Amino acid sequence: MTALSNNETLIRLLTAAALGSIIGFERERLLWTAGIRTHMLVCVGACLIMIVSAFGFSEVVNANHVVLDPSRVAAQVVSGIGFLGAGAILARNEIIRGLTTAASVWSVAAIGLAVGGGLYFAAVASTAVIIIILAGIKPLEEAYRTRTQSCRLKIQAKHGVVTPDLLKRTLSIRSGRIKRFLVRTLSGNDEITLVISKVASRDVDTLVQKIRKLPKVERVSVLAREQ
């Protein structure tokens, strides 16, 4: 195995940094903690590990009666990077967020390994595919969630004021989208638990504002956004 020249080493490291920054920028614009610098560092670090794994043991491998598998060093990146990806995953109100960013960090490590191994086409093609998945598929994902996501609200109002028919007219929705309408009366006031289906995340605040404008409605709060 021939040694890697300094120029080729520099090219591979810079290529890894550039490809990692492209994916990192997509995460950065969504204000995730793992942004440009994190993805660049992971990609460059994985690239360096691959270079060391492939070329750092050349003298030992070429020695007589020595059997080594240098690729085992690079293989540890696949499992080890999971600890970094776990740091991007957050749990808020029983909702798990950050799985996509964790997956992108793991994918960037694979890109770095590919660049470190001299597989430029595979690295560039993978970067393009990952960007398409992260940015291009998101509108389709949002459209699907709009069809399946439900919103659970709690409404506090004077007794008998808020009814399913009134909500249907106010929100301009079909009665079939009101999946739950539970009323509990306390001291002359109604506490209503309302579940509406097929609600996009961006439309939740609009629905809340419309309900708040109804007469004798005292308070409206979002309890959860459900799948």
C-alpha positions as CSV (number, residue, x, y, z in Angstrom):
1,M,0.0,0.0,0.0
2,T,1.5,3.3,-1.1
3,A,1.6,6.3,1.3
4,L,-0.8,9.1,0.7
5,S,0.8,12.4,-0.5
6,N,0.4,15.6,1.5
7,N,-1.6,17.2,-1.3
8,E,-4.0,14.3,-1.6
9,T,-4.5,14.3,2.2
10,L,-5.3,18.0,2.2
11,I,-7.7,17.6,-0.7
12,R,-9.6,14.8,1.1
13,L,-9.8,16.8,4.4
14,L,-11.0,19.9,2.6
15,T,-13.5,17.9,0.6
16,A,-14.9,16.4,3.7
17,A,-15.2,19.8,5.4
18,A,-17.1,21.2,2.3
19,L,-19.5,18.3,2.1
20,G,-20.1,18.3,5.8
21,S,-20.8,22.1,5.7
22,I,-23.5,21.6,3.0
23,I,-25.5,19.2,5.2
24,G,-24.7,21.2,8.3
25,F,-26.1,24.4,6.7
26,E,-29.5,22.7,6.1
27,R,-29.7,21.8,9.9
28,E,-28.4,25.3,10.9
29,R,-31.2,27.1,9.1
30,L,-33.7,25.2,11.2
31,L,-31.8,26.4,14.3
32,W,-30.7,22.9,15.5
33,T,-27.8,22.6,17.9
34,A,-25.9,20.3,15.6
35,G,-25.3,22.9,12.8
36,I,-22.5,23.7,10.4
37,R,-19.5,23.4,12.7
38,T,-20.7,20.1,14.2
39,H,-21.3,18.5,10.8
40,M,-18.0,19.8,9.5
41,L,-16.1,18.5,12.5
42,V,-17.7,15.1,12.3
43,C,-17.0,14.8,8.6
44,V,-13.4,15.9,8.8
45,G,-12.8,13.8,11.9
46,A,-14.2,10.7,10.2
47,C,-12.2,11.4,7.1
48,L,-9.0,11.7,9.1
49,I,-9.8,8.4,10.9
50,M,-10.3,6.7,7.5
51,I,-7.0,8.1,6.3
52,V,-5.2,6.9,9.4
53,S,-7.0,3.5,9.1
54,A,-6.1,3.0,5.5
55,F,-2.6,4.5,5.3
56,G,-1.3,4.9,8.9
57,F,-0.4,1.3,9.4
58,S,1.2,0.7,6.0
59,E,4.7,-0.1,7.4
60,V,3.3,-2.6,9.9
61,V,1.0,-4.3,7.3
62,N,3.9,-4.7,4.9
63,A,6.1,-6.4,7.5
64,N,6.6,-10.1,7.4
65,H,4.4,-12.4,9.4
66,V,2.1,-9.5,10.4
67,V,-1.7,-9.8,9.8
68,L,-3.7,-6.7,10.5
69,D,-7.1,-5.3,9.4
70,P,-6.7,-1.5,9.5
71,S,-10.4,-1.1,8.4
72,R,-11.4,-2.0,12.0
73,V,-10.4,1.5,13.1
74,A,-12.8,3.1,10.7
75,A,-15.5,0.6,11.6
76,Q,-15.6,2.0,15.2
77,V,-16.8,5.4,13.8
78,V,-20.1,3.8,12.8
79,S,-20.9,2.8,16.4
80,G,-19.0,5.6,18.2
81,I,-20.8,8.4,16.4
82,G,-24.1,7.3,17.9
83,F,-23.1,9.0,21.2
84,L,-22.8,12.3,19.5
85,G,-26.1,11.8,17.6
86,A,-27.8,11.1,20.9
87,G,-26.9,14.6,22.1
88,A,-29.1,16.1,19.3
89,I,-32.2,14.1,20.4
90,L,-34.5,15.9,22.8
91,A,-37.7,14.8,24.6
92,R,-40.2,17.6,25.2
93,N,-43.6,16.9,26.6
94,E,-43.4,13.2,25.5
95,I,-42.5,14.3,22.0
96,I,-39.1,13.1,20.7
97,R,-37.3,15.6,18.5
98,G,-33.9,15.6,16.8
99,L,-33.9,12.1,15.3
100,T,-33.4,13.5,11.8
101,T,-30.4,15.7,13.0
102,A,-28.9,12.7,14.7
103,A,-29.3,10.7,11.6
104,S,-27.7,13.5,9.5
105,V,-24.7,13.5,11.9
106,W,-24.3,9.7,11.5
107,S,-24.6,10.1,7.7
108,V,-22.0,12.8,7.6
109,A,-19.6,10.5,9.4
110,A,-20.1,8.0,6.6
111,I,-19.4,10.7,4.0
112,G,-16.2,11.5,5.8
113,L,-15.1,7.9,5.8
114,A,-15.9,7.7,2.0
115,V,-13.8,10.8,1.3
116,G,-11.0,9.5,3.5
117,G,-11.0,6.3,1.5
118,G,-10.8,8.3,-1.8
119,L,-14.4,7.5,-2.9
120,Y,-15.2,11.0,-4.0
121,F,-18.1,10.1,-6.3
122,A,-19.8,8.1,-3.6
123,A,-19.3,11.0,-1.1
124,V,-20.6,13.7,-3.4
125,A,-23.5,11.6,-4.5
126,S,-24.4,10.8,-0.9
127,T,-24.3,14.4,0.0
128,A,-26.7,15.3,-2.8
129,V,-29.1,12.5,-1.8
130,I,-29.0,13.5,1.9
131,I,-29.8,17.2,1.0
132,I,-32.7,16.0,-1.1
133,I,-34.0,13.9,1.8
134,L,-33.6,16.7,4.3
135,A,-34.9,19.6,2.3
136,G,-36.8,18.2,-0.6
137,I,-38.9,15.6,1.2
138,K,-39.8,17.9,4.1
139,P,-42.8,19.5,2.2
140,L,-44.2,16.0,1.4
141,E,-43.7,15.0,5.1
142,E,-45.5,18.2,6.2
143,A,-48.4,17.5,3.8
144,Y,-48.8,14.0,5.2
145,R,-48.7,15.2,8.8
146,T,-51.4,17.7,7.9
147,R,-53.6,14.9,6.9
148,T,-53.0,12.8,10.0
149,Q,-52.1,15.3,12.8
150,S,-54.7,16.2,15.5
151,C,-54.8,19.1,17.8
152,R,-56.1,18.9,21.4
153,L,-57.3,22.1,23.0
154,K,-58.8,23.1,26.3
155,I,-61.4,25.8,26.3
156,Q,-62.8,27.6,29.3
157,A,-66.0,29.6,28.7
158,K,-69.4,30.4,30.3
159,H,-71.8,27.5,30.6
160,G,-73.5,26.5,27.3
161,V,-71.8,29.1,25.1
162,V,-69.5,26.9,23.1
163,T,-71.1,24.1,21.1
164,P,-69.9,21.9,18.3
165,D,-72.0,23.7,15.8
166,L,-70.6,27.1,16.8
167,L,-67.1,25.8,16.5
168,K,-67.8,24.3,13.1
169,R,-69.1,27.7,11.8
170,T,-66.3,29.7,13.5
171,L,-63.5,27.5,12.3
172,S,-65.0,26.8,8.9
173,I,-64.5,23.0,9.3
174,R,-66.6,20.0,8.8
175,S,-68.3,18.4,11.8
176,G,-66.4,15.2,11.1
177,R,-63.1,16.8,11.9
178,I,-64.2,17.4,15.5
179,K,-63.2,14.0,17.0
180,R,-63.8,14.8,20.6
181,F,-65.9,17.4,22.5
182,L,-66.0,16.8,26.2
183,V,-67.6,19.3,28.6
184,R,-67.1,19.5,32.4
185,T,-69.1,22.1,34.2
186,L,-67.5,23.8,37.3
187,S,-69.1,26.7,39.1
188,G,-71.2,27.8,36.1
189,N,-68.3,27.6,33.7
190,D,-67.5,24.9,31.1
191,E,-64.1,23.3,30.7
192,I,-64.1,21.8,27.2
193,T,-61.6,19.3,25.8
194,L,-61.6,19.6,22.0
195,V,-59.8,17.4,19.6
196,I,-59.7,18.5,15.9
197,S,-58.2,16.3,13.2
198,K,-56.2,17.2,10.1
199,V,-54.6,20.3,11.5
200,A,-51.3,21.5,10.2
201,S,-48.9,22.9,12.8
202,R,-48.9,26.3,11.2
203,D,-52.7,26.5,11.5
204,V,-53.0,25.7,15.2
205,D,-52.4,29.3,16.4
206,T,-55.0,30.6,13.9
207,L,-57.6,28.2,15.3
208,V,-56.8,29.3,18.8
209,Q,-57.2,32.9,17.9
210,K,-60.6,32.4,16.3
211,I,-61.9,30.6,19.3
212,R,-60.6,33.3,21.7
213,K,-62.6,35.9,19.8
214,L,-65.9,34.1,20.6
215,P,-68.0,35.9,23.2
216,K,-67.7,34.7,26.8
217,V,-64.7,32.5,26.0
218,E,-62.2,33.1,28.8
219,R,-59.2,31.0,27.9
220,V,-57.9,28.6,25.2
221,S,-54.8,26.5,25.5
222,V,-53.1,23.9,23.4
223,L,-52.7,20.6,25.3
224,A,-51.0,18.5,22.6
225,R,-50.4,17.9,18.9
226,E,-51.0,14.3,18.2
227,Q,-50.4,11.9,15.3
